[in-house]
Amino acid sequence: MQKPLVDIVAVVISKPMLIGVYKNSQLSETIQKEGMTSDVLPEVFDELLKKYEINSISYSKGPGSFMAIKLAYVFFKTLSITRNIRLFAQDGFYFNGNTPIKAVGNSYFVKKEGIITLKKDETPGTFHLPKRLELNEMSEDVEPLYILKAV
């Protein structure tokens, strides 16, 4: 039996991690998973690969947790190469309505007029998966978006 062809969106900078399964560009399944990125991604994608034929993966490339972004990039890039899956990315602001994203301490990443800066004591937004996946809104520039130097 042939597996359904789907596209995947992964918001790896949110807690819990959000993963959406899209059939014909429509969100058909939402997975919310707590835990470390290094544990969650292999577990979730093991199940997804058993169940579906994955056409593309789009992920949140930052800003946010450097470790989560780095792990996600390596994981998705490996899947892209070994399974011939198209890989796309978008900055995290796409997935939270352009609201502040938690950085370190009481600092937050803020995007204004296309420029990302750090601000103190902001109110972070909530991440969400788009109801409809528009691949033309995703970028083929999939390298992680580091605003500060990784430590």
C-alpha positions in Angstrom: 0.0 0.0 0.0 1.3 3.4 -0.9 1.8 5.9 1.9 0.1 9.3 1.6 2.3 12.2 0.3 2.7 15.0 2.9 4.6 18.1 3.7 5.9 18.7 7.2 6.3 22.0 9.2 8.4 21.9 12.4 8.5 24.8 14.9 11.5 23.7 16.9 12.0 26.9 18.8 8.7 26.6 20.7 7.9 24.7 23.9 6.2 22.4 23.3 7.7 21.6 19.8 5.0 21.9 17.1 5.0 19.6 14.1 2.3 19.9 11.4 1.4 17.3 8.8 0.0 18.9 5.6 -2.0 17.0 3.0 -2.7 19.0 -0.2 -1.3 22.1 1.6 -4.0 21.8 4.4 -3.0 21.1 8.0 -4.3 17.6 8.7 -2.4 16.6 11.9 -0.8 18.5 14.7 1.8 17.0 17.0 2.9 18.8 20.2 5.8 17.3 22.0 7.6 18.3 25.1 11.2 17.4 25.7 14.7 17.9 24.3 15.0 18.4 20.6 17.6 15.6 20.4 15.0 13.2 21.8 11.8 14.5 20.3 12.8 14.9 16.6 14.0 11.2 16.1 11.0 9.9 17.9 8.4 11.9 16.0 10.1 11.5 12.6 10.5 7.7 13.1 6.7 7.5 13.3 6.1 10.0 10.5 8.4 8.2 8.1 6.6 4.9 8.8 3.2 6.5 8.1 3.8 9.0 5.3 5.9 9.7 2.2 7.4 13.1 3.0 7.6 15.6 0.1 9.1 18.5 2.0 10.1 19.7 5.5 9.9 23.4 6.5 11.3 24.4 9.8 11.8 27.5 12.1 15.5 28.3 11.6 15.7 30.9 14.5 16.1 33.0 16.4 15.7 31.0 19.6 17.4 28.2 21.3 20.8 27.7 19.6 21.0 24.1 20.5 17.4 23.3 19.2 18.1 25.2 15.9 21.5 23.6 15.4 20.1 20.0 16.1 17.1 20.6 13.9 19.2 21.9 11.0 21.6 18.9 11.1 18.6 16.4 11.5 16.6 17.9 8.7 19.5 18.4 6.3 20.4 14.7 6.8 16.9 13.6 6.1 16.8 15.9 3.0 20.0 14.4 1.6 19.4 10.7 2.5 15.7 10.6 1.7 15.6 13.2 -1.1 13.2 15.4 0.8 12.9 19.1 -0.1 14.0 21.3 2.8 12.7 24.9 3.4 12.9 27.3 6.4 11.4 30.5 7.7 12.3 32.7 10.7 10.4 32.1 13.9 8.5 35.3 13.6 6.5 33.7 10.7 5.1 31.2 13.2 4.1 33.6 16.0 2.6 36.6 14.3 5.8 38.6 14.5 5.8 38.8 18.3 8.9 38.7 20.6 10.8 35.4 20.9 12.5 34.4 24.2 16.3 34.8 24.1 18.5 34.6 27.3 17.4 35.8 30.7 14.9 38.6 30.4 15.9 39.4 26.8 13.7 38.8 23.7 14.3 38.8 20.0 12.1 41.5 18.3 11.7 41.9 14.5 10.9 45.4 13.2 11.1 46.4 9.6 13.0 43.2 8.8 15.7 43.9 11.4 16.0 41.5 14.4 17.3 43.1 17.7 17.3 42.2 21.4 15.0 44.0 23.8 14.4 43.5 27.5 11.2 42.6 29.3 9.0 42.0 26.3 5.9 39.8 26.3 6.5 36.7 24.1 3.9 35.5 21.6 2.5 32.0 21.1 3.7 29.9 18.3 1.3 28.3 15.9 1.2 26.2 12.7 -0.3 27.8 9.6 -3.7 26.2 8.6 -2.6 26.3 5.0 1.0 25.7 3.9 2.3 28.1 1.3 5.7 26.7 0.2 6.3 29.9 -1.8 6.5 31.8 1.6 9.3 29.5 2.7 12.9 30.0 1.9 15.5 27.7 0.4 18.1 29.4 2.6 17.9 26.8 5.4 21.0 27.6 7.4 20.3 28.5 11.0 19.6 32.1 11.9 21.9 33.1 14.7 21.5 36.6 16.0 24.1 36.2 18.7 27.2 34.1 18.5 26.5 30.5 19.5 28.1 29.4 22.8 
